[in-house]
Every structure is written in C-alpha cells, then in structure tokens.
C-alpha cells in the first residue's frame, strides 16, 4: 500500500502541475494557498495542493482570481456543499454564455474576412484580365 505524502515542496508542486515556482508564489501572494514555513522553505500541505489544483482548474475554465478565491473559500467554510456547487454552476453558466458569444463573434468576423478575401481575389482577377487584353503586342 502506497503512503500518500502529507507535505510538498514548491518544486514538487511545480513539477506535478507543470507550472513554475513563480506561479505558485503568485497564488500564494493572492492568498489562494498558504504554505507553512520552515525557515525560508515553503512547506505545502495536502490542503494547499488541493487549493492549487482547484485554482489552476479555475484559470483553465476562465474564472478570474477573485472568482476562484470566492469558490475555494466557500469550499473551506460551507457546511452545505450544495451552496458551493450552485455557485460553481452559476459561474460555469456565465462563462459558457460568454464563450458561446465569443464563438459567434469569431464566426461573424471569419465570414466577413472570407467575403473581403473573395472580393480581393475577384478584383485581382479582373485586373489581371485587363492587363492581358488582346492588344496584339506585349
């Protein structure tokens, strides 16, 4: 049976999550994690590891640091996990709606780019045809 580590160094967490120690220190500065100190060395608990994992997931999902902090802190203090899950669902719905709108905006811009490209190609073809008009000599 494998024994789970109860503490982690900054390099352990950086390696595990594929991030830099500087990123971890940033999350510490933002008070999303709060490692213990042994001299000048940071010692991260399993709680810190979980909070870091949640923060990184929140960033990937597009949440702001304030939103991430709010959700993580709810996890620590909420007796009723349904409240936290409901807040997370609300946040996800808002993020999803924003992404859907962005996708629609991108599609509209791509269609406009395609139309302008087509016009440019047609103008170039028309000008090339005029330059090669049958005048009998070059």
Rosetta silent file (secondary structure, phi, psi, omega in degrees, C-alpha in Angstrom):
SEQUENCE: XXXXXXXXXXXXXXXXXXXXXXXXXXXXXXXXXXXXXXXXXXXXXXXXXXXXXXXXXXXXXXXXXXXXXXXXXXXXXXXXXXXXXXXXXXXXXXXXXXXXXXXXXXXXXXXXXXXXXXXXXXXXXXXXXXXXXXXXXX
SCORE:     score description
SCORE:     0.000 S_00000001
   1 L     0.000  127.367 -176.455    0.000    0.000    0.000 S_00000001
   2 L   -80.975  131.406  179.318    1.453    3.339   -1.122 S_00000001
   3 L   -85.139  128.611 -179.742    1.765    6.049    1.510 S_00000001
   4 L   -81.893  137.895  178.611    0.442    9.442    0.393 S_00000001
   5 L   -67.437  142.882  178.592    2.652   12.449    1.032 S_00000001
   6 L  -104.816  -11.567  175.929    1.319   14.904    3.579 S_00000001
   7 E  -141.714  155.765 -174.193    3.621   17.767    2.641 S_00000001
   8 E  -138.999  148.567  173.378    5.116   19.047   -0.582 S_00000001
   9 L   -89.878  167.807  178.932    7.885   21.388   -1.612 S_00000001
  10 H   -63.138  -35.723  179.124    7.360   24.146   -4.131 S_00000001
  11 H   -71.125  -32.260  175.299    9.360   22.135   -6.682 S_00000001
  12 H   -59.894  -49.253 -177.363    7.173   19.055   -6.038 S_00000001
  13 H   -68.920  -39.359  178.588    4.031   21.026   -6.857 S_00000001
  14 H   -60.195  -45.326 -179.872    5.614   22.842   -9.796 S_00000001
  15 H   -65.287  -45.939 -177.882    6.662   19.535  -11.317 S_00000001
  16 H   -60.516  -42.495 -174.670    3.312   17.845  -10.637 S_00000001
  17 H   -97.904   -1.121  177.945    1.222   20.615  -12.187 S_00000001
  18 L    67.185   37.644  179.560    3.656   21.656  -14.919 S_00000001
  19 L  -126.566  173.024 -179.613    3.955   25.226  -13.663 S_00000001
  20 L   -91.974  156.285  173.108    6.784   27.381  -12.388 S_00000001
  21 H   -57.361  -32.113  178.181    7.589   28.069   -8.746 S_00000001
  22 H   -61.299  -39.923  177.108    6.922   31.711   -9.574 S_00000001
  23 H   -61.451  -42.378  179.783    3.314   30.803  -10.463 S_00000001
  24 H   -64.696  -42.438  177.625    2.920   29.060   -7.123 S_00000001
  25 H   -63.465  -35.072  176.486    4.338   32.084   -5.293 S_00000001
  26 H   -61.421  -46.978  178.311    1.846   34.267   -7.216 S_00000001
  27 H   -63.396  -32.763  174.889   -1.064   32.145   -5.985 S_00000001
  28 H   -66.340  -44.047  177.505    0.373   32.428   -2.502 S_00000001
  29 H   -59.812  -32.194  179.537    0.526   36.233   -2.873 S_00000001
  30 L   -83.256    0.953  177.852   -3.127   36.141   -3.917 S_00000001
  31 L    65.364   27.464  174.708   -3.880   34.175   -0.723 S_00000001
  32 L   -83.976  -26.088  173.603   -5.263   31.190   -2.591 S_00000001
  33 L  -133.581  155.249 -178.541   -2.728   28.958   -0.844 S_00000001
  34 L  -145.146   83.655 -178.593   -0.883   29.498    2.411 S_00000001
  35 L   -69.334  156.816  172.436    2.074   27.192    2.984 S_00000001
  36 E   -79.092  164.266  178.584    3.814   26.821    6.310 S_00000001
  37 E  -117.705  136.373  169.961    7.394   27.998    6.652 S_00000001
  38 E  -122.811   92.181 -171.541   10.363   26.050    7.859 S_00000001
  39 L    70.777 -122.984  178.056   12.996   28.742    7.884 S_00000001
  40 L   -96.354   -0.661 -175.855   12.956   30.159    4.354 S_00000001
  41 E   -90.936  133.839  174.270   11.456   26.991    2.870 S_00000001
  42 E   -83.193  134.939  175.971    7.782   26.776    1.970 S_00000001
  43 E  -122.383  116.017 -175.790    6.062   23.567    3.058 S_00000001
  44 E   -96.864  136.882  178.599    2.747   22.911    1.327 S_00000001
  45 E   -88.852  173.941  174.551    0.036   20.723    2.859 S_00000001
  46 H   -62.384  -34.137  176.660   -2.401   18.460    1.053 S_00000001
  47 H   -61.851  -45.566  177.824   -4.941   21.259    1.533 S_00000001
  48 H   -61.119  -41.446  179.773   -2.614   23.689   -0.279 S_00000001
  49 H   -61.327  -45.233  179.393   -2.124   21.138   -3.056 S_00000001
  50 H   -63.866  -43.525  179.287   -5.887   20.736   -3.474 S_00000001
  51 H   -63.477  -39.459  177.760   -6.430   24.509   -3.435 S_00000001
  52 H   -64.645  -43.478  178.407   -3.694   24.956   -6.046 S_00000001
  53 H   -59.570  -44.422  178.340   -5.261   22.256   -8.203 S_00000001
  54 H   -65.227  -39.892  179.528   -8.656   23.976   -7.951 S_00000001
  55 H   -63.714  -44.127  179.691   -7.118   27.379   -8.729 S_00000001
  56 H   -65.241  -38.841  176.961   -5.400   26.048  -11.842 S_00000001
  57 H   -64.749  -42.475  178.010   -8.615   24.375  -12.982 S_00000001
  58 H   -60.393  -41.010  177.732  -10.497   27.624  -12.396 S_00000001
  59 H   -63.456  -43.327  178.602   -7.965   29.531  -14.508 S_00000001
  60 H   -60.333  -34.105 -179.729   -8.295   26.980  -17.318 S_00000001
  61 L   -81.072   -6.100  175.786  -12.055   27.471  -17.196 S_00000001
  62 L    93.243   12.157  177.698  -11.591   31.229  -17.481 S_00000001
  63 L   -76.049  149.273  175.408  -12.549   32.314  -13.982 S_00000001
  64 L   -74.806  164.362  177.701  -10.940   35.423  -12.532 S_00000001
  65 H   -61.735  -36.760  178.487   -8.713   35.134   -9.472 S_00000001
  66 H   -63.237  -43.671  178.661  -11.439   36.783   -7.388 S_00000001
  67 H   -64.931  -41.783  178.845  -13.994   34.197   -8.564 S_00000001
  68 H   -61.240  -47.843  179.033  -11.557   31.367   -7.922 S_00000001
  69 H   -58.751  -43.222  179.515  -10.826   32.662   -4.430 S_00000001
  70 H   -59.824  -48.098 -178.213  -14.529   33.010   -3.685 S_00000001
  71 H   -67.064  -41.347  179.589  -15.295   29.439   -4.775 S_00000001
  72 H   -65.838  -42.123  179.497  -12.302   27.931   -2.985 S_00000001
  73 H   -66.584  -31.389  174.565  -13.086   29.797    0.215 S_00000001
  74 H   -62.612  -38.262 -179.544  -16.681   28.576    0.031 S_00000001
  75 H   -60.124  -39.905 -179.216  -15.302   25.052   -0.059 S_00000001
  76 H   -71.512  -36.126 -170.931  -13.467   25.688    3.208 S_00000001
  77 H  -104.087  -18.232 -174.520  -16.315   27.341    5.058 S_00000001
  78 L   -75.710  125.837  172.306  -19.519   25.888    3.629 S_00000001
  79 L   -78.477  -34.584 -179.872  -21.240   23.310    5.733 S_00000001
  80 L  -100.374  105.956 -177.690  -23.691   22.789    2.901 S_00000001
  81 H   -67.411  -16.575  178.485  -21.756   21.807   -0.223 S_00000001
  82 H   -62.880  -35.087  179.066  -24.900   22.424   -2.310 S_00000001
  83 H   -63.356  -45.920  179.522  -24.322   26.175   -1.994 S_00000001
  84 H   -63.205  -43.432 -179.959  -20.821   25.864   -3.374 S_00000001
  85 H   -64.334  -38.761  177.855  -21.978   23.612   -6.203 S_00000001
  86 H   -64.380  -43.849  177.391  -24.784   26.018   -7.069 S_00000001
  87 H   -62.265  -41.711  178.363  -22.340   28.942   -7.155 S_00000001
  88 H   -62.680  -44.517  178.313  -19.985   26.926   -9.336 S_00000001
  89 H   -61.003  -41.128  177.425  -22.824   26.050  -11.716 S_00000001
  90 H   -61.722  -45.184  178.339  -23.812   29.728  -11.924 S_00000001
  91 H   -62.637  -42.314  178.489  -20.227   30.692  -12.697 S_00000001
  92 H   -63.523  -40.708  179.284  -19.914   27.960  -15.299 S_00000001
  93 H   -62.977  -41.871  178.147  -23.146   29.057  -16.968 S_00000001
  94 H   -64.658  -43.961 -179.665  -21.901   32.645  -17.189 S_00000001
  95 H   -64.563  -41.639  179.422  -18.527   31.548  -18.556 S_00000001
  96 H   -62.310  -44.004  179.098  -20.196   29.234  -21.063 S_00000001
  97 H   -61.674  -40.879  178.599  -22.505   32.011  -22.270 S_00000001
  98 H   -64.792  -41.131  179.655  -19.525   34.335  -22.731 S_00000001
  99 H   -67.597  -39.269  177.553  -17.627   31.674  -24.705 S_00000001
 100 H   -62.467  -42.390  178.242  -20.646   30.933  -26.909 S_00000001
 101 H   -63.430  -42.038  177.270  -20.935   34.671  -27.644 S_00000001
 102 H   -61.328  -41.832  179.300  -17.223   34.840  -28.442 S_00000001
 103 H   -62.517  -42.647  178.438  -17.574   31.882  -30.798 S_00000001
 104 H   -63.806  -40.951  178.308  -20.491   33.588  -32.581 S_00000001
 105 H   -63.733  -41.868  179.260  -18.479   36.813  -32.831 S_00000001
 106 H   -64.248  -42.913  178.754  -15.493   34.918  -34.239 S_00000001
 107 H   -60.922  -41.305  179.249  -17.698   33.153  -36.798 S_00000001
 108 H   -64.274  -42.860  178.968  -19.138   36.501  -37.925 S_00000001
 109 H   -65.735  -41.529  178.482  -15.649   38.007  -38.300 S_00000001
 110 H   -62.357  -39.305  177.418  -14.429   34.938  -40.212 S_00000001
 111 H   -63.741  -40.429  178.861  -17.370   35.225  -42.623 S_00000001
 112 H   -66.348  -41.630  177.088  -16.559   38.891  -43.179 S_00000001
 113 H   -60.662  -43.485  178.735  -12.886   38.062  -43.771 S_00000001
 114 H   -60.788  -41.403  179.924  -13.895   35.396  -46.298 S_00000001
 115 H   -65.141  -43.743  179.703  -16.108   37.894  -48.122 S_00000001
 116 H   -66.867  -40.087  176.468  -13.354   40.525  -48.274 S_00000001
 117 H   -59.551  -44.585 -179.999  -10.832   37.911  -49.429 S_00000001
 118 H   -61.201  -42.959  178.071  -13.226   36.833  -52.187 S_00000001
 119 H   -61.891  -42.644  179.237  -13.660   40.455  -53.306 S_00000001
 120 H   -62.275  -43.895  178.779   -9.891   40.951  -53.369 S_00000001
 121 H   -62.427  -42.024  179.639   -9.387   37.798  -55.462 S_00000001
 122 H   -64.458  -42.772  178.321  -12.108   38.912  -57.875 S_00000001
 123 H   -63.398  -43.780  178.531  -10.557   42.391  -58.229 S_00000001
 124 H   -62.309  -41.681  179.074   -7.093   40.896  -58.810 S_00000001
 125 H   -64.253  -42.011  179.327   -8.511   38.507  -61.431 S_00000001
 126 H   -64.237  -41.333  179.816  -10.334   41.350  -63.179 S_00000001
 127 H   -69.399  -37.510  177.807   -7.190   43.487  -63.236 S_00000001
 128 H   -64.943  -38.529  178.911   -5.085   40.586  -64.479 S_00000001
 129 H   -66.037  -37.018  177.867   -7.598   40.011  -67.267 S_00000001
 130 H   -67.758  -37.388 -179.077   -7.374   43.699  -68.258 S_00000001
 131 H   -69.370  -24.193 -179.149   -3.573   43.559  -68.310 S_00000001
 132 L  -103.080   19.619 -177.996   -3.657   40.587  -70.699 S_00000001
 133 L   -62.192  146.168 -174.779   -6.234   42.121  -73.011 S_00000001
 134 L   -70.022   92.404  177.431   -5.692   41.241  -76.693 S_00000001
 135 L  -105.623   -6.879  175.409   -3.797   44.273  -77.989 S_00000001
 136 L    94.146  -20.248  179.597   -1.646   42.273  -80.339 S_00000001
 137 L  -143.181  159.338  178.896    1.696   43.153  -78.767 S_00000001
 138 L  -100.098    0.000    0.000    3.415   42.996  -75.459 S_00000001
